[in-house]
Structure formats: C-alpha cells, structure tokens
Amino acid sequence: MEINVNKKDWLFLGLCLLLGILAEESFFRGLIGISYLVFIMAFYAVFFWRCRTISFAHQRFGYLVVICIWLLSAGYVLNENILFYILNIIGIPALVIFHLVAVTSPKNFRWNQFAFIPYIFSRLLNVIKYNIAFTASLGKFAKRGADDNKLLVWKKILIGVVISLPLLAVVLRLLTTADRQFALMVGGIPDLFRIVDTEGVMRLIVVLIFMAAFFGLMQVLYIKQMKVMKLQDMQAPVKLDPVISVTVLVLINLVYILFTIVQFKYFFSGSLQGDYTYAEYARKGFFELLFVTLINLSITIVVLSLGESGKNGVKRMRQVLLTILVLSSGVLLTSAFIRLSMYEEAYGFTFTRVLSHSFMIFLVVIFTYTLVKIWVEKLSLFHFYFITALIYYTTINVIDLDRIVVKENITRYEETGKIDANYLSRLSATGVLGLIELYERGENIPHLETILRDKQMEARTESHTWQSYNLKRERASQKLNNLQFK
C-alpha cells in the first residue's frame, strides 16, 4: 500500500494526537463519568471534520445509531449502574465502529446482511495495514537526503547493540558474582535511570496507540476503497424441506398445546399450586422463559430463514403452525411475567428482577414482529431485531432502572412495612437517595441511620476527578453531607 502524505494528513495526525491525549485522560484517570461523553463529542467532531467532503450512506439509520451512542455515553453522567458501566466500556466502541463503517460503506451495500460482518473486519484489517504503510512512508521521508553510507553504519551499530545485550547480561552476572566491589558499583547504575518517569512513558505509549487507531480508522474510511467485494446474498447451502419443517412444528406444538391446557389454571390463577415455594415458583418461570428464548424463537427464525415455503397447502400449514408456536411462546411469557410479579410482591424488587421484566416486554415486541413476518414474507428479521435491540438497550440505560427499583420498594414498604435497606445502600447512588428520602420522612427502619452514617463518612472522605463526575453520585454526596441525624 503506497501512501502519499500531504499537509492535510499532517494536520489530521495532529488532531488524532490530541484525541489520543483526551482518550487517555478520559479513560485512565479513575472512574469514568462525564469524560466518556466529552470524548465521544470530540471524537465525532474530528470524524465529521475529516469526512466533511464525502456523502454518507444509510443516513437515517446512521442518525439512529449515533443518537443511541450519545445517549449511552450520557448514561455515565446521568446514572450510576455497575452492570451498564462495564458493558458500555466495550459496547459503545463496538457500536461506534459499526456506525462509522456503515455510513462510509457503499450506498448499495446493505448493513443488515451477514456479508456486512466480514466487511467490518476487513476495514479493521485495513487500519492495521494503513498504519504499517504510513510508518514505512515516515521512514522513507526521514531517510530523504541522508547519506546511505551513514545510514548503513547506524544500522550495523544497532544490530551490534542488540547482539551484545544478551552477552553483556551473562558477563555482568559472572563478574558481579566474582567481585563484590564491582557488584556494588554496577548495582548503583539503576539509580541513574530513576529520573525516567515510568508512568509517564506508559501513558505516552497509550496515547500513541490511541492516536494510531483513530488516525488509521478515519483515514481508511475517508479513503473509502470503492472496490468492495461483491458478496452475494447469503443463501443457505442446505434448505430445510417443508415436510420436515411441518413435521417438527406439529410435534412441538402438540407438546405446547397439551402443556398449556393442563397448566392453564396453574399459569394464571395468581396463587401457588402444590408444594412450591415462591422461589421455586419464580425459578420455574425463568426456565420457561429460557426455553421460549432459546428454543421457540430459534426454531421460528431457522424455519423462516432456511426453510422452503413449499406449495400453497404446505406453505399455509407451515404459517399456521409457526403462528401457534409464537402464541404458545406468548402464553409462557405471560406465565413467567406473573410468576416474577408474585415473587417481587413477596420478597421485594431488585435490579435483576426489574431487568427481567423489561426483557420480557422486549421479547413480546420481538415475537409480535415475528408473528407478522410469518404472514408477510418480505419483511427482514435481522433489520428489525437489531434496531429494536439497540433501542431497548439504550432505553434501559437512560431511564435508570435503579430508580424504578427504589420507587417500587418504597411503595411496597408503604403497603407492607417491609424493605431491604442494606440492598438499597449497595444498589447505587440512586438507592442511597431513596434511603435518605425515607429517613427524612421519619420512617423507623432498622439500621437505616447506621447505614446513612457510614455512607456520609464515605462521601466526606471520597474525592473524584473531573473525569468521574456523575450527577446522581454528586447529588447523593451533597444530600449526605447536609444530612442532620437525630
């Protein structure tokens, strides 16, 4: 790959260096907070400046993805949830790469095809190739006008140094063992290198890595090699026979119909049946949800994607059987939803339980669209699944599920007098705010004052950099510092 470096490239390299410094400051200086949003804003400012002269593809889809990226980044400022904190560290960069590749791809290249995945990896591979070629061009630029004989001498000196290092290590080891005075003298040599700031060197390496990654990625996307490999629509090498598909669906549906009829009262009675405890009752619901997710949905997708439609009679029968399978899945989802609601009424609300509720609602949307797809074959499953999953994930990040957990537990406390104060104190800053609210109302909750005193001491001793700024954490810290105990 031959690269011609011009003045604009040097200017852009300088911007990427500044972006690398900002990335190191944002992600390696403690907890991540507002720094993520600041970095994303700066990153996209550089990207749009670099690609200001090209026409983007898939613009409406691109707007949706970039809005989700910005909202997910804002989640580090607005909310404080350890699960999303960890997931988004990896998820946001992956989404950014997907977005950049999608909007800079050829306009006739569909992002919702399987062929788009290897296309993304090919772009990333080109980033590595570009950086190697760019480094080689810098070497050629540095050698321009230099004496070839002198360069050859310096190369030989460097080779000699490399060869001598292992020999010196062995010789110095033997000599220091033989003579103590020599060992003391050699042992003092490392003191000469203490002036080197090891941490500073490591941070410089991180900055340079970021700079190379940003520069190579944006340059490759800007250059935008138009010779895109023409990948045909991914056709299944083996198509499912319609008779086989119908047979499998008949047998599975018979089991689900029988199970639903026998257990219908058990599903929706709203009370425990037999000798089950609430915990056993809820766990059975989750196993049913697992089967719904991994089996029913998988079977439906496989049949719709890989199965042959068959002739009119077989085709219609297949559609009816898939419809029954989806409706049976809806019955199981409803059962699991009711079971979890009962479990929450008995033992309270947690983040995991509220997240499970939201995931069930997401599955209902997925199954509803799948039901429409069964009868309207031209619809795309992956297109809808990806967009819906993206919107769902962004929504649960932004709305602060912890706040829902706190609100529901306070409501439950008002009705039953039961609350797990220790769990809320460990939840997040939102949980602490909920406990402060209860304390200021004068609620007599065991250990509540002790928990808040401990949290107040932590708040007064903690110190955060600007990178870690978080609205919920800051609000909780202020309320704790101003809290007057009785």
C-alpha positions as CSV (number, residue, x, y, z in Angstrom):
1,M,0.0,0.0,0.0
2,E,1.6,3.2,-1.2
3,I,0.8,6.4,0.8
4,N,1.3,10.0,-0.2
5,V,1.3,12.2,2.9
6,N,0.2,15.8,2.4
7,K,-0.3,18.8,4.7
8,K,-3.9,17.9,5.5
9,D,-2.8,14.4,6.6
10,W,-0.2,16.0,9.0
11,L,-2.9,18.3,10.4
12,F,-5.3,15.4,10.8
13,L,-2.5,13.4,12.5
14,G,-2.1,16.3,15.0
15,L,-5.8,16.2,15.7
16,C,-5.6,12.5,16.3
17,L,-2.8,13.0,18.7
18,L,-4.9,15.5,20.7
19,L,-7.7,13.0,20.5
20,G,-5.4,10.3,21.9
21,I,-4.4,12.5,24.8
22,L,-8.1,13.2,25.5
23,A,-8.8,9.4,25.4
24,E,-6.0,8.7,27.9
25,E,-7.2,11.4,30.2
26,S,-10.8,10.2,29.9
27,F,-10.4,6.5,30.5
28,F,-7.2,6.0,32.6
29,R,-7.6,8.6,35.3
30,G,-10.1,6.9,37.7
31,L,-13.8,6.2,37.4
32,I,-15.4,7.1,34.1
33,G,-18.1,9.7,34.3
34,I,-18.6,12.8,32.2
35,S,-15.3,12.1,30.4
36,Y,-16.9,9.5,28.2
37,L,-19.5,12.0,26.8
38,V,-16.8,14.6,26.4
39,F,-14.6,12.1,24.4
40,I,-17.5,11.0,22.2
41,M,-18.3,14.6,21.4
42,A,-14.7,15.3,20.5
43,F,-14.3,12.1,18.5
44,Y,-17.3,12.7,16.3
45,A,-16.3,16.3,15.8
46,V,-12.9,15.1,14.4
47,F,-14.7,12.4,12.3
48,F,-17.2,14.8,10.8
49,W,-14.5,17.3,10.0
50,R,-12.3,14.7,8.3
51,C,-15.2,13.2,6.3
52,R,-16.9,16.6,5.6
53,T,-16.5,16.2,1.8
54,I,-17.9,12.7,1.4
55,S,-21.6,11.7,1.2
56,F,-22.7,9.3,3.9
57,A,-24.7,6.1,3.2
58,H,-27.6,4.8,5.3
59,Q,-28.1,8.3,6.8
60,R,-31.4,7.7,8.6
61,F,-30.1,4.5,10.2
62,G,-26.9,6.3,10.9
63,Y,-28.7,9.1,12.8
64,L,-30.5,6.5,14.9
65,V,-27.2,4.7,15.8
66,V,-25.3,7.9,16.6
67,I,-28.2,9.2,18.9
68,C,-28.0,5.9,20.8
69,I,-24.2,6.2,21.1
70,W,-24.6,9.7,22.6
71,L,-27.3,8.6,24.9
72,L,-25.3,5.6,26.1
73,S,-22.3,7.9,26.7
74,A,-24.6,10.3,28.6
75,G,-25.5,7.4,30.9
76,Y,-22.1,7.7,32.5
77,V,-23.1,11.2,33.7
78,L,-26.8,10.7,34.4
79,N,-26.9,7.3,36.1
80,E,-24.7,5.0,38.2
81,N,-25.1,1.3,37.4
82,I,-22.2,-1.1,37.6
83,L,-23.6,-3.5,35.0
84,F,-24.1,-0.9,32.3
85,Y,-20.8,0.8,33.3
86,I,-18.9,-2.4,32.4
87,L,-21.0,-3.3,29.3
88,N,-20.8,0.1,27.8
89,I,-17.0,0.3,28.1
90,I,-16.9,-2.4,25.3
91,G,-20.4,-1.8,23.8
92,I,-20.0,1.8,22.9
93,P,-16.7,1.5,20.9
94,A,-18.2,-1.6,19.1
95,L,-21.2,0.5,18.2
96,V,-19.1,3.4,17.1
97,I,-17.0,1.2,14.7
98,F,-20.2,-0.3,13.4
99,H,-21.7,3.1,12.8
100,L,-18.6,4.6,11.1
101,V,-18.2,1.6,8.8
102,A,-22.0,1.6,7.9
103,V,-22.2,5.3,7.0
104,T,-19.0,5.2,4.9
105,S,-19.8,2.0,3.1
106,P,-21.1,2.0,-0.5
107,K,-24.7,3.1,-0.6
108,N,-25.8,-0.1,-2.3
109,F,-24.2,-2.3,0.4
110,R,-26.8,-3.3,2.9
111,W,-25.8,-3.3,6.5
112,N,-28.4,-5.9,7.6
113,Q,-26.8,-8.7,5.5
114,F,-24.5,-11.2,7.0
115,A,-21.9,-10.1,4.5
116,F,-21.5,-6.8,6.4
117,I,-19.8,-8.6,9.3
118,P,-16.7,-9.7,7.3
119,Y,-16.8,-6.2,5.7
120,I,-16.3,-4.6,9.1
121,F,-13.4,-6.9,9.9
122,S,-11.8,-6.1,6.5
123,R,-12.0,-2.4,7.3
124,L,-10.3,-3.0,10.7
125,L,-7.6,-5.1,8.9
126,N,-7.1,-2.2,6.5
127,V,-6.5,0.1,9.5
128,I,-3.5,-2.1,10.6
129,K,-2.2,-2.2,7.0
130,Y,-2.6,1.6,6.6
131,N,-0.7,2.3,9.9
132,I,2.2,0.0,8.8
133,A,2.4,1.7,5.4
134,F,2.2,5.1,7.0
135,T,5.0,4.3,9.3
136,A,7.1,3.0,6.4
137,S,6.4,6.2,4.5
138,L,7.7,8.2,7.5
139,G,10.8,6.1,7.4
140,K,11.4,6.9,3.8
141,F,10.7,10.6,4.5
142,A,13.3,10.6,7.3
143,K,15.9,9.0,5.0
144,R,15.3,11.5,2.3
145,G,18.6,13.4,1.7
146,A,20.6,11.3,4.1
147,D,23.8,9.6,3.2
148,D,23.2,5.9,2.5
149,N,26.7,5.0,3.9
150,K,25.9,6.7,7.2
151,L,22.6,5.0,7.5
152,L,24.2,1.7,6.8
153,V,26.7,2.3,9.6
154,W,23.9,3.2,12.1
155,K,22.1,0.0,11.2
156,K,25.2,-2.1,11.8
157,I,25.7,-0.3,15.2
158,L,22.1,-1.0,16.2
159,I,22.5,-4.7,15.2
160,G,25.7,-4.9,17.2
161,V,24.0,-3.4,20.3
162,V,21.1,-5.9,20.0
163,I,23.5,-8.8,19.7
164,S,25.7,-7.7,22.6
165,L,22.8,-7.3,25.1
166,P,22.4,-11.0,26.0
167,L,26.2,-11.4,26.1
168,L,26.5,-8.4,28.5
169,A,23.8,-9.8,30.7
170,V,25.8,-13.1,31.1
171,V,29.2,-11.4,31.6
172,L,27.9,-8.9,34.1
173,R,26.3,-11.7,36.1
174,L,29.6,-13.6,36.3
175,L,31.7,-10.5,37.1
176,T,29.3,-9.3,39.8
177,T,29.5,-12.7,41.4
178,A,33.3,-12.8,41.3
179,D,33.9,-9.3,42.7
180,R,31.8,-7.7,45.4
181,Q,33.2,-4.2,44.8
182,F,32.3,-4.4,41.2
183,A,28.9,-5.7,42.1
184,L,28.3,-2.6,44.3
185,M,29.4,-0.3,41.5
186,V,27.2,-2.0,38.9
187,G,24.3,-2.2,41.3
188,G,24.2,1.6,41.6
189,I,23.7,2.0,37.8
190,P,19.9,1.6,38.0
191,D,19.8,4.8,40.2
192,L,20.8,6.7,37.2
193,F,17.5,5.7,35.4
194,R,15.2,6.7,38.2
195,I,14.8,10.1,36.6
196,V,12.7,8.3,33.9
197,D,9.0,8.5,34.7
198,T,7.8,5.0,34.1
199,E,4.1,6.0,34.5
200,G,4.6,8.9,32.0
201,V,6.2,6.5,29.5
202,M,3.3,4.1,29.8
203,R,0.8,6.9,29.3
204,L,2.7,8.1,26.3
205,I,2.5,4.6,24.8
206,V,-1.3,4.5,25.4
207,V,-1.7,8.0,23.8
208,L,0.3,6.8,20.7
209,I,-1.8,3.6,20.4
210,F,-5.0,5.6,20.5
211,M,-3.6,8.1,18.0
212,A,-2.6,5.4,15.6
213,A,-6.0,3.7,16.0
214,F,-8.0,6.9,15.4
215,F,-5.8,8.0,12.5
216,G,-5.8,4.7,10.7
217,L,-9.5,4.1,11.1
218,M,-10.6,7.5,9.9
219,Q,-8.1,7.6,7.1
220,V,-9.2,4.2,5.8
221,L,-12.9,5.2,6.0
222,Y,-12.1,8.5,4.3
223,I,-10.1,7.0,1.5
224,K,-13.0,4.6,1.2
225,Q,-11.7,2.0,-1.3
226,M,-14.6,1.5,-3.6
227,K,-13.6,-2.0,-4.7
228,V,-15.9,-3.7,-2.3
229,M,-16.0,-7.4,-2.6
230,K,-19.4,-8.3,-4.2
231,L,-20.8,-10.7,-1.8
232,Q,-24.0,-12.3,-2.9
233,D,-26.9,-12.6,-0.5
234,M,-26.1,-15.3,1.9
235,Q,-28.1,-18.3,0.7
236,A,-28.3,-21.3,2.9
237,P,-26.2,-24.2,1.5
238,V,-28.9,-26.6,2.7
239,K,-32.6,-25.7,2.6
240,L,-35.0,-27.3,5.1
241,D,-37.5,-29.4,3.4
242,P,-41.1,-28.1,4.0
243,V,-42.4,-31.5,5.0
244,I,-39.7,-32.0,7.6
245,S,-40.3,-28.5,9.0
246,V,-44.0,-29.1,9.2
247,T,-43.5,-32.4,11.0
248,V,-41.2,-30.9,13.6
249,L,-43.6,-28.0,14.2
250,V,-46.6,-30.3,14.6
251,L,-44.8,-32.4,17.3
252,I,-43.5,-29.3,19.1
253,N,-46.9,-27.6,19.0
254,L,-48.7,-30.7,20.3
255,V,-46.5,-30.6,23.4
256,Y,-47.0,-26.9,24.0
257,I,-50.8,-27.1,23.5
258,L,-51.0,-30.0,25.9
259,F,-48.8,-28.3,28.4
260,T,-50.8,-25.0,28.1
261,I,-54.2,-26.8,28.6
262,V,-53.1,-28.8,31.6
263,Q,-51.3,-25.9,33.3
264,F,-53.6,-23.1,32.3
265,K,-55.2,-22.6,35.7
266,Y,-51.7,-23.0,37.2
267,F,-50.3,-20.3,35.0
268,F,-52.9,-17.6,35.6
269,S,-54.5,-18.4,39.0
270,G,-52.2,-15.9,40.7
271,S,-51.6,-18.3,43.6
272,L,-49.2,-21.1,44.4
273,Q,-50.1,-24.6,43.5
274,G,-49.0,-27.8,45.2
275,D,-45.9,-27.7,47.5
276,Y,-44.0,-25.0,45.6
277,T,-42.4,-22.1,47.4
278,Y,-42.3,-18.6,45.9
279,A,-38.6,-19.1,45.0
280,E,-39.3,-22.4,43.2
281,Y,-42.4,-20.9,41.5
282,A,-40.3,-18.0,40.1
283,R,-37.4,-20.2,39.1
284,K,-39.7,-22.4,37.1
285,G,-41.0,-19.3,35.3
286,F,-37.4,-18.3,34.4
287,F,-36.7,-21.8,33.0
288,E,-39.8,-21.4,30.8
289,L,-38.6,-18.0,29.6
290,L,-35.2,-19.6,28.8
291,F,-36.9,-22.2,26.7
292,V,-39.0,-19.6,25.0
293,T,-35.9,-17.5,24.1
294,L,-33.6,-20.3,23.1
295,I,-35.9,-22.9,21.6
296,N,-39.1,-21.3,20.3
297,L,-37.6,-18.2,18.9
298,S,-34.7,-20.1,17.5
299,I,-36.9,-22.6,15.8
300,T,-39.1,-19.9,14.3
301,I,-36.1,-18.0,12.9
302,V,-34.5,-21.1,11.5
303,V,-37.7,-22.2,9.7
304,L,-38.4,-18.7,8.4
305,S,-34.8,-18.1,7.2
306,L,-33.7,-21.6,6.0
307,G,-36.9,-23.4,5.3
308,E,-38.5,-23.7,1.9
309,S,-42.1,-22.4,1.7
310,G,-43.4,-25.4,-0.3
311,K,-46.6,-25.4,-2.3
312,N,-49.7,-23.5,-1.3
313,G,-51.1,-26.1,1.1
314,V,-47.9,-26.9,2.8
315,K,-46.9,-23.2,2.9
316,R,-50.2,-22.3,4.6
317,M,-49.9,-25.1,7.1
318,R,-46.4,-24.0,8.0
319,Q,-47.6,-20.5,8.6
320,V,-50.4,-21.8,10.9
321,L,-48.0,-24.0,12.9
322,L,-45.5,-21.2,13.3
323,T,-48.3,-18.9,14.5
324,I,-49.3,-21.5,17.1
325,L,-45.7,-21.7,18.2
326,V,-45.4,-18.0,18.6
327,L,-48.7,-17.7,20.5
328,S,-47.6,-20.6,22.8
329,S,-44.5,-18.6,23.5
330,G,-46.7,-15.7,24.4
331,V,-48.6,-17.9,26.9
332,L,-45.3,-18.9,28.6
333,L,-44.0,-15.4,28.6
334,T,-47.2,-14.2,30.4
335,S,-46.9,-17.0,32.9
336,A,-43.3,-16.1,33.6
337,F,-44.2,-12.4,34.0
338,I,-47.0,-13.3,36.5
339,R,-44.7,-15.6,38.5
340,L,-42.0,-12.9,38.8
341,S,-44.5,-10.3,39.8
342,M,-45.7,-12.6,42.7
343,Y,-42.1,-13.2,43.7
344,E,-41.5,-9.4,43.8
345,E,-44.6,-8.9,46.0
346,A,-43.2,-11.5,48.4
347,Y,-39.5,-10.6,48.5
348,G,-39.2,-7.1,47.1
349,F,-37.7,-5.6,43.9
350,T,-34.1,-5.9,42.8
351,F,-32.3,-4.7,39.7
352,T,-32.1,-8.2,38.2
353,R,-35.9,-8.7,38.6
354,V,-36.8,-5.4,37.1
355,L,-34.4,-6.0,34.2
356,S,-36.0,-9.4,33.7
357,H,-39.4,-7.7,33.5
358,S,-38.1,-5.3,30.9
359,F,-36.5,-8.1,28.9
360,M,-39.9,-10.0,28.8
361,I,-41.5,-6.9,27.3
362,F,-38.7,-6.7,24.7
363,L,-39.4,-10.4,23.8
364,V,-43.1,-9.6,23.4
365,V,-42.2,-7.0,20.8
366,I,-39.8,-9.4,19.1
367,F,-42.4,-12.2,19.0
368,T,-45.1,-9.8,17.7
369,Y,-43.0,-8.7,14.8
370,T,-42.0,-12.4,14.1
371,L,-45.7,-13.2,14.0
372,V,-46.2,-10.6,11.3
373,K,-43.2,-11.8,9.5
374,I,-44.7,-15.3,9.3
375,W,-47.5,-13.9,7.1
376,V,-45.6,-11.1,5.4
377,E,-42.5,-12.8,4.0
378,K,-40.8,-9.7,2.5
379,L,-40.1,-8.3,5.9
380,S,-36.5,-8.6,7.3
381,L,-36.0,-10.2,10.7
382,F,-32.4,-9.0,11.3
383,H,-33.2,-5.4,10.4
384,F,-36.0,-5.2,12.9
385,Y,-34.2,-7.3,15.6
386,F,-31.1,-5.1,15.5
387,I,-32.9,-1.8,15.7
388,T,-35.3,-3.0,18.4
389,A,-32.4,-4.4,20.5
390,L,-30.5,-1.2,20.1
391,I,-33.4,1.0,21.2
392,Y,-34.2,-1.4,24.0
393,Y,-30.7,-1.4,25.4
394,T,-30.4,2.4,25.1
395,T,-33.7,2.9,26.8
396,I,-32.9,0.8,29.9
397,N,-29.6,2.7,30.1
398,V,-31.2,6.1,30.1
399,I,-34.4,5.6,32.2
400,D,-32.4,4.4,35.2
401,L,-33.7,1.0,36.2
402,D,-32.3,1.6,39.7
403,R,-34.8,4.4,40.2
404,I,-37.6,2.1,39.3
405,V,-36.3,-0.5,41.9
406,V,-36.1,2.2,44.6
407,K,-39.6,3.6,43.8
408,E,-41.2,0.1,43.8
409,N,-39.5,-0.9,47.0
410,I,-40.7,2.3,48.7
411,T,-44.2,1.7,47.5
412,R,-44.0,-1.9,48.8
413,Y,-42.7,-0.5,52.2
414,E,-45.7,1.8,52.5
415,E,-48.1,-1.1,51.9
416,T,-46.4,-3.9,53.8
417,G,-43.8,-2.2,56.1
418,K,-41.0,-4.4,54.6
419,I,-37.9,-3.1,52.9
420,D,-34.3,-4.3,52.5
421,A,-32.3,-1.1,53.4
422,N,-28.9,-2.9,53.0
423,Y,-29.7,-3.9,49.4
424,L,-30.7,-0.3,48.5
425,S,-27.5,1.0,50.1
426,R,-25.4,-1.3,47.8
427,L,-27.5,-0.6,44.7
428,S,-26.1,2.7,43.6
429,A,-26.3,6.4,44.4
430,T,-30.0,6.2,43.5
431,G,-30.5,3.6,46.3
432,V,-28.8,6.0,48.8
433,L,-31.1,8.8,47.7
434,G,-34.1,6.6,48.3
435,L,-32.9,5.8,51.8
436,I,-32.3,9.5,52.6
437,E,-35.8,10.2,51.4
438,L,-37.2,7.6,53.9
439,Y,-35.0,8.9,56.7
440,E,-36.1,12.5,56.2
441,R,-39.7,11.3,56.3
442,G,-39.0,9.9,59.8
443,E,-39.6,6.2,58.9
444,N,-38.5,3.8,61.6
445,I,-36.4,1.3,59.6
446,P,-33.8,-0.9,61.5
447,H,-30.2,0.1,60.8
448,L,-31.2,2.9,58.5
449,E,-29.4,5.6,60.5
450,T,-26.2,3.4,60.8
451,I,-26.2,2.8,57.1
452,L,-26.5,6.5,56.3
453,R,-23.8,7.5,58.8
454,D,-21.4,5.1,57.1
455,K,-22.4,6.5,53.7
456,Q,-21.9,10.0,55.0
457,M,-18.4,9.2,56.2
458,E,-17.5,7.6,52.8
459,A,-18.9,10.7,51.0
460,R,-16.7,13.1,53.1
461,T,-13.5,11.1,52.5
462,E,-14.0,10.3,48.8
463,S,-12.5,12.6,46.1
464,H,-13.2,12.3,42.4
465,T,-11.5,13.9,39.4
466,W,-13.5,15.8,36.8
467,Q,-13.5,12.7,34.6
468,S,-15.6,10.8,37.2
469,Y,-18.3,13.5,37.5
470,N,-21.7,11.9,37.8
471,L,-25.0,13.7,38.6
472,K,-26.5,11.0,40.7
473,R,-23.3,10.5,42.7
474,E,-22.9,14.2,43.2
475,R,-26.5,14.7,44.3
476,A,-26.2,11.8,46.8
477,S,-22.9,13.2,48.1
478,Q,-24.4,16.6,48.7
479,K,-27.5,15.2,50.4
480,L,-25.4,13.0,52.7
481,N,-23.1,15.9,53.7
482,N,-26.1,18.1,54.5
483,L,-28.0,15.3,56.3
484,Q,-28.6,16.0,60.0
485,F,-29.1,13.0,62.2
486,K,-31.5,13.0,65.1
